[in-house]
Amino acid sequence: MTDTTFDTTTAARRTAVLDDAHIGDIRGALGTVRLDDTAPRTGLSARLKTLLAIVGPGLIVMVGDNDAGAFATYGQAGQNYGTHLLWTLLLLVPVLYANQEMVLRLGAVTGVGHARLILERFGRFWGAFSVIDLFLLNAFTLVTEFIGITMAAGYLGLPKTAAVVLAAGVIIASAFTGSFQRFERIAITLCAASLLLVPIYFMAHPATGRMLHDFVVPGMPGGSGQLSTVMLLIIGIVGTTVAPWQLFFQQSYVIDKRITPRFMAYEKADLWIGIVVVVIGAGAMMGFTAAAFAGSHAAGHFTDTAGVAHGLAAHAGKVAGVLFAIALLDASIIGAFAVSLSTAYAIGDVLGLKHSLHRGISGAKGFYAVYAGLVAAAAAIVLIPGSPLGLLTEGVQTLAGVLLPSASVFLLLLCNDRAVLGPWVNGPRTNALISAVVGVLITLSIVLTASVLFPSISAGAILDIMAACGVAGVIAIGYAEVRRRRKGWARAGREIDRTGRLDWRMPPLETLSKPVLSTGYKVGMTALRTYLLIAMVLVVVKIVQAALAH
């Protein structure tokens, strides 16, 4: 037995890490950090080399979020409303960072995936609920990625079937190398290709001054008659930018890359790099789409991403249209990578399967079978003649919006679980921000569900729903504060000791005491569970009805 094997096995016993392949040297796409390299990074060169080795999880999860669904959503915003909704991207920046910072913290500190933590800390029902939801939602999301591939292939004049089969082969083969480093090099190369959106922006010559204004000054395009339509599009932007699969992917990918708490600062820098790239890409799409359709008969009449490519070609030349189609193809493949992996990781975590890109096929058969099976099934669905692809895309965005609040609630609860995170638990400011975000997401989810059930819902009804949710939120905050005062919870008892946190890891799960569930917690979770079940069933019924009519 080698020293490295001994070190990794011993470390796995001391922590909750479920797969011993998750402990060892960090072999990133752009560098390596050895397990025994504990020297402090004091010089600029050493810090830069470490950052390059760590870069990957935050970048991939963010760029993966600018996938085929995002291209359609941002394209619709630009074509129908110009740059008036750019401000939504600025407001989403703190939400993106807060959500993803919490999951990277959970991954680095616990060594256990998101689904497994939910299962262990909240019981079998919620563990199964979260994994089944993720599996179904990710399966449909993968279909939208292949829809994006067919759109790009059609514009480029490539045969649809060959393009889908080839893309599926590339997506599967890239993960089947048995080398984490090789997979990440492929993924980061595709992330770099997403910057093709930048030259398209300059070729389209959008009004930069107007864009800067709309980026920092919120505004609602159109009159009161368009409020409901605009609100639904804003919800779509939120849903495509803050998706549930991101939480599961980021946490498990951080674990698989073997990142530990002492590299937290570098991983946060990686996350910021990803956020900057995703905001630049989303802003560029809104900007050049707005410029391409301004004053044309197609303005305000978005169809699909192929229509955006044709509009760009008419406005800025054929090269712009071709670059957009290539960027769409690239984004769809990155999204398929991330969505498939998030599912395979989650199922491996919950079922106790070996689940690591460091392992070859023979060492993690179940993990690779789930990954390949999802990709193959999604590709097959897209190739079925007469499939209602547009309805599937719309349905995926709707379901993502419905399920997002529950994912955020679990994330918030886990990040306040001292047995899980110890000195890494949330501070008061983070809790305040995420609580506000969860409240907004629940409100948007309810509005989205109502709009699906009642397509002719009025702007007044939407405002009434939002007002009612706001009042409910204030009541909930007031109740929590009154209860805190009655219980006499002293501030000193809630202070967090952060000393020694760089070396703190969560102990094995079986050694942790089970959390004590308060009455308020049980009531809140029961209400959330009931809402999710009802909303999901109603939304799925509506989608099926629309598909049968189609």
C-alpha positions as CSV (number, residue, x, y, z in Angstrom):
1,M,0.0,0.0,0.0
2,T,1.4,3.4,-1.0
3,D,1.7,6.4,1.3
4,T,-0.9,8.2,-0.8
5,T,-3.4,5.3,-0.5
6,F,-2.8,5.2,3.2
7,D,-3.3,9.0,3.6
8,T,-6.5,9.0,1.6
9,T,-8.0,6.0,3.3
10,T,-7.2,7.4,6.7
11,A,-8.7,10.8,5.8
12,A,-11.9,9.2,4.5
13,R,-12.4,7.4,7.8
14,R,-12.0,10.7,9.8
15,T,-14.5,12.6,7.7
16,A,-17.9,12.0,6.1
17,V,-16.5,11.6,2.6
18,L,-18.5,8.7,1.0
19,D,-16.1,7.9,-1.9
20,D,-12.4,7.6,-1.2
21,A,-11.7,8.8,-4.8
22,H,-12.8,12.2,-3.5
23,I,-9.6,12.5,-1.4
24,G,-6.2,13.1,-2.9
25,D,-4.3,15.5,-5.1
26,I,-6.3,18.3,-6.7
27,R,-5.9,17.7,-10.5
28,G,-7.5,20.6,-12.2
29,A,-7.6,21.5,-15.8
30,L,-5.0,24.3,-15.4
31,G,-2.8,22.9,-12.6
32,T,-2.3,20.5,-9.7
33,V,-2.1,20.8,-6.0
34,R,-0.7,17.8,-4.2
35,L,-2.4,16.4,-1.1
36,D,0.8,16.8,1.0
37,D,1.4,20.4,-0.2
38,T,0.4,22.3,2.9
39,A,2.9,25.2,2.5
40,P,1.3,28.7,2.8
41,R,0.8,30.6,-0.4
42,T,2.7,33.8,0.3
43,G,3.9,35.0,-3.2
44,L,1.8,36.2,-6.1
45,S,3.1,33.4,-8.3
46,A,2.2,30.7,-5.8
47,R,-1.3,32.2,-5.3
48,L,-1.9,32.4,-9.1
49,K,-0.8,28.8,-9.6
50,T,-3.2,27.6,-6.9
51,L,-6.0,29.7,-8.3
52,L,-5.5,28.1,-11.7
53,A,-5.6,24.7,-10.2
54,I,-8.8,25.4,-8.3
55,V,-10.6,27.2,-11.1
56,G,-13.4,25.0,-12.5
57,P,-16.5,24.3,-10.3
58,G,-17.7,27.9,-10.1
59,L,-16.9,28.7,-13.7
60,I,-18.5,25.6,-15.1
61,V,-21.7,25.8,-13.0
62,M,-22.2,29.5,-14.0
63,V,-21.4,29.1,-17.7
64,G,-23.5,25.9,-17.7
65,D,-26.4,28.0,-16.6
66,N,-26.2,30.1,-19.8
67,D,-27.5,27.0,-21.6
68,A,-30.1,26.5,-24.4
69,G,-32.9,27.6,-22.2
70,A,-31.1,30.8,-21.2
71,F,-30.4,31.6,-24.8
72,A,-34.1,31.4,-25.5
73,T,-35.0,33.5,-22.4
74,Y,-32.5,36.2,-22.9
75,G,-33.2,36.3,-26.6
76,Q,-36.9,36.7,-25.9
77,A,-36.2,39.6,-23.5
78,G,-34.0,41.4,-26.0
79,Q,-36.3,40.8,-29.0
80,N,-39.5,41.7,-27.2
81,Y,-38.4,44.4,-24.8
82,G,-35.0,45.6,-25.9
83,T,-32.6,46.2,-23.0
84,H,-35.3,47.2,-20.5
85,L,-34.9,44.1,-18.4
86,L,-31.1,44.2,-18.1
87,W,-31.4,45.3,-14.5
88,T,-32.6,41.9,-13.5
89,L,-29.1,40.6,-14.1
90,L,-27.6,43.1,-11.7
91,L,-30.1,42.1,-9.0
92,L,-29.4,38.4,-9.5
93,V,-25.6,38.8,-8.9
94,P,-25.9,38.7,-5.1
95,V,-28.4,35.9,-5.3
96,L,-26.1,33.9,-7.5
97,Y,-23.1,34.4,-5.2
98,A,-25.0,33.7,-2.0
99,N,-26.6,30.5,-3.2
100,Q,-23.4,29.1,-4.8
101,E,-21.1,30.2,-2.0
102,M,-23.2,28.2,0.4
103,V,-23.1,25.0,-1.6
104,L,-19.4,25.3,-2.3
105,R,-19.0,25.7,1.5
106,L,-21.1,22.7,2.1
107,G,-19.1,20.6,-0.4
108,A,-15.7,21.6,0.9
109,V,-16.5,21.2,4.6
110,T,-18.7,18.1,4.5
111,G,-17.5,16.0,1.6
112,V,-21.1,14.8,1.1
113,G,-23.4,15.7,-1.7
114,H,-26.5,17.9,-1.4
115,A,-29.0,15.1,-1.8
116,R,-27.4,12.9,0.8
117,L,-27.3,15.7,3.3
118,I,-31.0,16.3,2.8
119,L,-31.7,12.6,3.2
120,E,-29.7,12.3,6.4
121,R,-30.8,15.6,8.1
122,F,-34.4,15.8,7.1
123,G,-35.5,12.2,6.6
124,R,-36.1,9.7,3.9
125,F,-39.2,11.4,2.5
126,W,-37.4,14.7,1.7
127,G,-34.3,12.9,0.5
128,A,-36.4,10.8,-1.9
129,F,-38.5,13.9,-2.8
130,S,-35.4,16.0,-3.7
131,V,-33.7,13.2,-5.8
132,I,-36.9,12.3,-7.7
133,D,-37.6,15.9,-8.4
134,L,-34.1,16.5,-9.5
135,F,-34.0,13.4,-11.7
136,L,-37.3,14.3,-13.5
137,L,-36.5,18.0,-13.9
138,N,-32.9,17.3,-15.1
139,A,-34.2,14.8,-17.6
140,F,-36.5,17.4,-19.1
141,T,-33.8,20.0,-18.9
142,L,-31.5,17.8,-20.9
143,V,-34.2,17.6,-23.6
144,T,-34.0,21.4,-23.9
145,E,-30.3,21.2,-24.3
146,F,-30.7,18.9,-27.3
147,I,-33.4,21.1,-28.6
148,G,-30.8,23.9,-28.6
149,I,-28.5,21.5,-30.5
150,T,-31.1,20.9,-33.2
151,M,-31.7,24.7,-33.5
152,A,-28.0,25.4,-34.0
153,A,-27.6,22.4,-36.4
154,G,-30.6,23.5,-38.4
155,Y,-29.2,27.0,-38.8
156,L,-25.8,25.8,-39.8
157,G,-27.3,23.4,-42.4
158,L,-26.3,20.2,-40.6
159,P,-28.5,17.2,-40.5
160,K,-30.5,17.1,-37.3
161,T,-30.1,13.4,-36.5
162,A,-26.4,13.3,-37.1
163,A,-25.9,16.4,-35.0
164,V,-27.8,15.1,-32.0
165,V,-26.2,11.7,-32.2
166,L,-22.7,13.2,-32.5
167,A,-23.3,15.7,-29.7
168,A,-24.6,12.9,-27.4
169,G,-21.5,10.9,-28.2
170,V,-19.2,13.8,-27.3
171,I,-21.1,14.5,-24.1
172,I,-20.9,10.8,-23.0
173,A,-17.3,10.2,-24.2
174,S,-16.0,13.3,-22.4
175,A,-17.0,11.9,-19.0
176,F,-16.0,8.3,-19.7
177,T,-12.3,8.9,-19.8
178,G,-11.8,8.0,-16.2
179,S,-9.8,11.2,-15.7
180,F,-11.3,14.2,-13.8
181,Q,-8.6,16.4,-15.2
182,R,-9.3,15.5,-18.9
183,F,-13.0,16.1,-18.4
184,E,-12.4,19.5,-16.8
185,R,-10.1,20.5,-19.6
186,I,-12.8,19.8,-22.1
187,A,-15.4,21.6,-20.0
188,I,-13.2,24.7,-19.5
189,T,-12.4,24.8,-23.2
190,L,-16.1,24.9,-23.9
191,C,-16.5,27.6,-21.3
192,A,-13.9,29.7,-23.1
193,A,-15.8,29.2,-26.3
194,S,-18.9,30.8,-24.7
195,L,-17.0,34.2,-25.0
196,L,-18.0,34.1,-28.7
197,L,-21.0,36.1,-27.5
198,V,-18.7,39.1,-27.0
199,P,-17.6,39.6,-30.7
200,I,-21.2,39.2,-31.7
201,Y,-22.1,42.0,-29.4
202,F,-19.6,44.4,-31.1
203,M,-20.7,43.2,-34.6
204,A,-24.3,44.1,-33.7
205,H,-23.4,47.6,-32.4
206,P,-26.0,48.0,-29.6
207,A,-26.4,51.3,-27.9
208,T,-23.9,50.9,-25.1
209,G,-25.0,54.0,-23.2
210,R,-28.6,52.8,-23.1
211,M,-27.5,49.4,-21.9
212,L,-25.5,50.8,-19.1
213,H,-28.5,52.9,-18.0
214,D,-30.9,49.9,-18.2
215,F,-28.4,47.7,-16.3
216,V,-28.4,49.9,-13.2
217,V,-31.9,51.6,-13.4
218,P,-34.9,49.2,-13.0
219,G,-37.8,49.7,-15.3
220,M,-40.9,47.8,-16.6
221,P,-41.4,48.0,-20.4
222,G,-44.8,48.5,-21.8
223,G,-48.0,49.6,-20.1
224,S,-50.1,48.0,-17.4
225,G,-51.6,45.7,-20.0
226,Q,-48.3,44.0,-20.5
227,L,-47.4,43.7,-16.8
228,S,-48.4,40.0,-16.5
229,T,-46.4,39.0,-19.6
230,V,-43.3,41.0,-18.5
231,M,-43.6,39.5,-14.9
232,L,-43.6,36.0,-16.4
233,L,-40.6,36.7,-18.4
234,I,-38.8,38.1,-15.3
235,I,-39.7,34.9,-13.5
236,G,-38.2,33.0,-16.5
237,I,-35.0,35.0,-16.2
238,V,-34.8,34.2,-12.5
239,G,-35.5,30.5,-13.1
240,T,-33.0,30.1,-15.9
241,T,-30.3,32.0,-13.9
242,V,-30.8,30.3,-10.5
243,A,-31.7,26.7,-11.3
244,P,-32.1,23.8,-8.8
245,W,-29.6,21.6,-10.6
246,Q,-26.8,24.1,-9.9
247,L,-26.9,23.5,-6.2
248,F,-26.5,19.7,-6.6
249,F,-23.9,20.0,-9.2
250,Q,-21.6,22.6,-7.5
251,Q,-21.6,20.8,-4.2
252,S,-20.7,17.4,-5.7
253,Y,-18.2,18.8,-8.2
254,V,-16.3,20.6,-5.4
255,I,-16.2,17.3,-3.6
256,D,-15.1,15.4,-6.6
257,K,-12.3,17.9,-7.3
258,R,-11.1,17.3,-3.7
259,I,-11.3,20.9,-2.6
260,T,-11.1,21.4,1.1
261,P,-11.8,24.4,3.4
262,R,-8.2,25.7,3.2
263,F,-8.9,26.5,-0.5
264,M,-12.2,28.3,0.2
265,A,-10.8,31.8,-0.8
266,Y,-9.6,30.5,-4.2
267,E,-12.9,28.7,-4.8
268,K,-14.8,31.9,-4.0
269,A,-12.6,33.7,-6.6
270,D,-13.5,30.9,-9.1
271,L,-17.2,31.6,-8.4
272,W,-16.8,35.3,-9.0
273,I,-15.0,34.6,-12.3
274,G,-18.0,32.4,-13.3
275,I,-20.5,35.1,-12.3
276,V,-18.7,37.7,-14.3
277,V,-18.6,35.5,-17.4
278,V,-22.3,34.6,-17.1
279,V,-23.5,38.2,-16.6
280,I,-21.3,39.3,-19.6
281,G,-22.8,36.6,-21.7
282,A,-26.4,37.2,-20.7
283,G,-26.0,41.0,-21.1
284,A,-24.4,40.6,-24.5
285,M,-27.3,38.4,-25.6
286,M,-29.9,40.9,-24.5
287,G,-27.9,43.7,-26.1
288,F,-27.2,42.3,-29.5
289,T,-30.7,40.8,-29.8
290,A,-32.3,44.1,-29.0
291,A,-30.1,45.8,-31.6
292,A,-30.8,43.2,-34.2
293,F,-34.6,43.5,-34.0
294,A,-35.0,47.2,-33.1
295,G,-37.5,48.8,-35.5
296,S,-38.1,45.6,-37.4
297,H,-41.4,43.8,-38.0
298,A,-40.1,40.9,-35.8
299,A,-39.6,43.2,-32.8
300,G,-41.9,42.0,-30.0
301,H,-42.6,38.6,-31.7
302,F,-40.0,36.2,-30.4
303,T,-40.2,32.7,-31.9
304,D,-37.1,30.7,-31.0
305,T,-33.2,30.9,-31.0
306,A,-33.1,30.0,-34.7
307,G,-35.1,33.2,-35.3
308,V,-32.6,35.1,-33.3
309,A,-29.7,33.8,-35.4
310,H,-31.6,34.8,-38.6
311,G,-32.3,38.2,-37.2
312,L,-28.6,38.7,-36.3
313,A,-27.5,37.6,-39.8
314,A,-29.9,40.2,-41.3
315,H,-28.7,42.9,-39.1
316,A,-25.0,42.3,-38.6
317,G,-24.1,39.8,-41.4
318,K,-23.9,36.1,-41.9
319,V,-20.8,35.7,-39.7
320,A,-22.8,37.0,-36.7
321,G,-25.5,34.5,-37.2
322,V,-23.0,31.6,-37.6
323,L,-21.2,32.6,-34.4
324,F,-24.4,32.8,-32.5
325,A,-25.4,29.3,-33.7
326,I,-21.9,27.9,-32.7
327,A,-22.3,29.6,-29.3
328,L,-25.7,28.0,-28.9
329,L,-24.3,24.6,-29.7
330,D,-21.5,25.1,-27.3
331,A,-23.8,26.3,-24.5
332,S,-26.1,23.3,-25.0
333,I,-23.3,20.8,-24.6
334,I,-21.9,22.6,-21.5
335,G,-25.4,22.5,-20.0
336,A,-25.8,18.9,-20.8
337,F,-22.5,18.1,-19.1
338,A,-23.5,19.8,-15.9
339,V,-27.1,18.7,-15.7
340,S,-26.2,15.0,-16.4
341,L,-23.4,15.1,-13.8
342,S,-25.6,16.7,-11.1
343,T,-28.1,13.8,-11.5
344,A,-25.4,11.1,-11.5
345,Y,-23.7,12.6,-8.5
346,A,-27.0,12.9,-6.5
347,I,-28.1,9.3,-7.2
348,G,-24.6,8.0,-6.4
349,D,-24.7,9.9,-3.1
350,V,-28.1,8.6,-2.0
351,L,-27.7,5.0,-3.2
352,G,-24.2,4.7,-1.9
353,L,-22.7,4.0,-5.4
354,K,-19.1,4.9,-6.3
355,H,-19.5,8.3,-8.0
356,S,-16.4,10.1,-9.2
357,L,-14.9,11.2,-12.5
358,H,-11.6,10.0,-11.1
359,R,-12.8,6.4,-11.5
360,G,-13.0,4.5,-14.7
361,I,-16.2,2.8,-16.0
362,S,-15.4,-0.5,-14.3
363,G,-15.0,1.3,-10.9
364,A,-18.3,3.2,-11.0
365,K,-20.7,1.4,-13.3
366,G,-23.9,2.8,-11.8
367,F,-22.6,6.4,-11.9
368,Y,-21.7,6.2,-15.5
369,A,-24.9,4.3,-16.4
370,V,-27.1,7.1,-15.0
371,Y,-25.0,9.7,-16.8
372,A,-25.1,8.0,-20.2
373,G,-28.7,6.9,-19.8
374,L,-30.0,10.4,-19.2
375,V,-28.1,11.8,-22.2
376,A,-29.2,9.0,-24.5
377,A,-32.9,9.3,-23.4
378,A,-32.9,13.0,-24.0
379,A,-31.4,12.7,-27.4
380,A,-33.9,10.0,-28.4
381,I,-36.9,12.2,-27.2
382,V,-35.7,15.1,-29.4
383,L,-35.5,12.8,-32.4
384,I,-39.1,11.5,-32.1
385,P,-41.1,12.9,-35.0
386,G,-43.7,15.4,-33.9
387,S,-42.4,15.8,-30.3
388,P,-43.8,19.0,-28.7
389,L,-40.4,20.5,-28.2
390,G,-41.6,24.0,-27.5
391,L,-44.0,22.8,-24.9
392,L,-41.2,20.7,-23.2
393,T,-39.0,23.8,-23.0
394,E,-41.8,25.9,-21.5
395,G,-42.7,23.1,-19.1
396,V,-39.1,22.7,-17.9
397,Q,-38.8,26.4,-17.0
398,T,-42.2,26.3,-15.2
399,L,-41.2,23.2,-13.1
400,A,-37.8,24.8,-12.3
401,G,-39.6,27.9,-11.0
402,V,-42.0,25.8,-8.9
403,L,-39.2,23.7,-7.3
404,L,-36.6,26.4,-6.8
405,P,-38.0,27.6,-3.4
406,S,-37.8,24.2,-1.8
407,A,-34.2,23.8,-2.9
408,S,-33.3,27.2,-1.4
409,V,-35.1,26.4,1.9
410,F,-33.1,23.2,2.3
411,L,-29.9,25.0,1.4
412,L,-30.6,27.7,4.1
413,L,-31.4,25.1,6.7
414,L,-28.3,23.0,6.0
415,C,-26.1,26.1,6.2
416,N,-27.5,26.8,9.7
417,D,-26.9,23.2,10.9
418,R,-24.0,23.5,13.3
419,A,-23.5,19.7,13.4
420,V,-22.9,19.8,9.6
421,L,-20.9,23.0,9.2
422,G,-19.6,23.8,12.7
423,P,-17.6,27.1,12.4
424,W,-18.7,27.5,8.8
425,V,-22.4,28.0,9.5
426,N,-24.1,31.1,8.1
427,G,-23.8,34.5,9.8
428,P,-26.7,36.8,10.4
429,R,-26.2,38.9,7.2
430,T,-26.1,35.8,5.0
431,N,-29.3,34.4,6.7
432,A,-31.1,37.8,6.2
433,L,-30.2,37.9,2.5
434,I,-31.1,34.3,1.8
435,S,-34.3,34.5,3.8
436,A,-35.3,37.5,1.7
437,V,-34.4,35.6,-1.5
438,V,-36.4,32.6,-0.4
439,G,-39.4,34.8,0.2
440,V,-39.1,36.3,-3.3
441,L,-38.7,32.9,-4.9
442,I,-41.7,31.5,-3.2
443,T,-43.7,34.6,-4.4
444,L,-42.5,34.2,-7.9
445,S,-43.2,30.4,-7.8
446,I,-46.8,31.1,-6.8
447,V,-47.3,33.7,-9.5
448,L,-45.8,31.3,-12.0
449,T,-48.0,28.4,-11.0
450,A,-51.1,30.7,-11.0
451,S,-50.2,31.9,-14.5
452,V,-49.9,28.4,-15.8
453,L,-53.2,27.3,-14.3
454,F,-55.0,30.6,-15.4
455,P,-53.3,31.8,-18.6
456,S,-55.5,34.9,-18.7
457,I,-54.5,36.0,-15.3
458,S,-54.6,39.8,-15.0
459,A,-51.9,42.2,-13.8
460,G,-54.0,43.1,-10.9
461,A,-54.3,39.5,-9.8
462,I,-50.5,39.1,-10.0
463,L,-50.0,42.2,-7.8
464,D,-52.5,40.9,-5.3
465,I,-50.6,37.6,-5.1
466,M,-47.4,39.5,-4.5
467,A,-48.9,41.7,-1.9
468,A,-50.4,38.7,0.0
469,C,-47.1,37.0,0.0
470,G,-45.4,40.1,1.3
471,V,-47.9,40.3,4.1
472,A,-47.4,36.6,4.9
473,G,-43.7,37.2,5.0
474,V,-43.9,40.1,7.4
475,I,-46.2,38.0,9.7
476,A,-43.7,35.1,9.6
477,I,-40.8,37.4,10.5
478,G,-42.8,38.9,13.3
479,Y,-43.8,35.5,14.7
480,A,-40.1,34.3,14.6
481,E,-39.0,37.4,16.5
482,V,-41.7,37.1,19.1
483,R,-40.9,33.5,19.6
484,R,-37.2,34.2,19.9
485,R,-37.9,36.8,22.7
486,R,-40.3,34.5,24.5
487,K,-37.8,31.7,24.5
488,G,-35.2,34.0,25.9
489,W,-32.6,33.0,23.3
490,A,-29.6,35.1,24.2
491,R,-27.4,36.6,21.6
492,A,-24.3,35.0,23.2
493,G,-25.8,31.6,22.6
494,R,-26.0,32.3,18.9
495,E,-22.5,33.6,18.5
496,I,-20.3,31.6,16.2
497,D,-16.8,30.5,17.1
498,R,-14.8,30.6,13.8
499,T,-11.4,29.6,15.2
500,G,-9.7,26.7,13.5
501,R,-12.2,26.5,10.7
502,L,-9.6,25.9,7.9
503,D,-8.9,22.5,9.4
504,W,-12.5,21.7,10.4
505,R,-14.4,19.0,8.5
506,M,-17.8,17.4,9.2
507,P,-17.4,14.1,11.1
508,P,-19.0,10.9,9.6
509,L,-22.7,11.3,9.2
510,E,-23.5,8.4,11.5
511,T,-21.8,10.2,14.4
512,L,-24.0,13.3,14.1
513,S,-26.9,14.0,16.5
514,K,-30.2,14.3,14.7
515,P,-31.6,17.8,14.5
516,V,-34.4,18.7,16.8
517,L,-37.4,19.8,14.7
518,S,-39.5,22.6,16.2
519,T,-43.3,22.9,15.8
520,G,-42.9,25.9,13.6
521,Y,-40.4,24.1,11.4
522,K,-42.8,21.1,11.0
523,V,-45.7,23.3,10.1
524,G,-43.6,25.3,7.6
525,M,-42.2,22.2,5.9
526,T,-45.7,20.5,5.8
527,A,-47.1,23.6,4.1
528,L,-44.2,23.8,1.7
529,R,-44.6,20.0,1.0
530,T,-48.3,20.4,0.3
531,Y,-47.8,23.4,-2.0
532,L,-45.1,21.7,-4.0
533,L,-47.1,18.5,-4.5
534,I,-50.3,20.4,-5.6
535,A,-48.4,22.8,-7.8
536,M,-46.3,20.1,-9.5
537,V,-49.4,17.9,-10.2
538,L,-51.4,20.9,-11.6
539,V,-48.5,22.1,-13.8
540,V,-47.7,18.6,-15.2
541,V,-51.5,18.1,-15.9
542,K,-51.5,21.4,-17.9
543,I,-48.4,20.5,-19.8
544,V,-49.8,17.0,-20.7
545,Q,-53.1,18.6,-21.8
546,A,-51.3,21.1,-24.0
547,A,-49.1,18.3,-25.5
548,L,-52.2,16.1,-26.3
549,A,-53.9,19.1,-27.9
550,H,-50.7,19.7,-29.9
